[in-house]
């Protein structure tokens, strides 16, 4: 039987879980770097370990949604740890930290607003539980916890590479700086789009329960929040491309785009079509992202 706590006791519990996961990750990162393991590999291993800790607590509380804040918490914290580890505090790094912490604050804030307590699990996870009871825990670990961790880490690689890449290069080059600032603005704009979209849909749902949101940004795109998320990771890559050009690191934002366009959006749209009268017509008249 699931444990029940008040919302804010549940939030405090999630914070404690994440602190424990973070401590475990940091300790592993420090240990691996002393063993001459490549730092980026050590950070990846720390990310995986922290994910496993969060997954284990999800098992204890019978709630996969324990993992939900991980998406927005790990990147800004990891970028900050990377800055201390590399002792890099130059302009590209500062801009990356500002962008990632603003984005992380927005997404975590929205999670707190929508979080109903440790006993409430996201409908997508509940659906997988009912459809695949025999293999659900395998789906849980590898599909619902580890896959997002891997995709996010892949999308973070351009940002991690930016630390070393911008060192010693012509950071005063006008073209490089222009591209860097453009990527930074894209990141800030993406989080701002999401922040506005959050307010609009929360206000709309409060006034129009059971209806789909078609006002503000939602009038021009069916998923402005997902659009902002995709744009953020492309913004990170653009900041990297200012110095690194176009190479295989572009795979990070491509994978992130594929995750939303190929999985998240179709799942959400199927649910909306089933539960929101008139959504099919709205879907025909309104673009998916832009």
Secondary structure, DSSP 8 states (H G I E B T S, - for coil): ------HHHHHHHHHHHHHHHHHHHHHHHHHHHHTT--HHHHHHHHHHHHHHHHHHHHHHTT-GGGGTTHHHHHHHHHHHHHHHHHT--SHHHHHHHHHHHHHHHHHHHHHHHH---TT---HHHHHHHHH-TTTHHHIIIIIIIIHHHHHHHHHHHHHHHHHHHTTTS-TT-HHHHHHHHHHHHHHHHHHHHHHHHHHHHHHHHHHSTTS---STHHHH-TTHHHHHHHHHHHHHHHHHHHHH-SSGGGHHHHHHHHHIIIIIHHHHHHHHHHHSTTHHHHHHHS-S--
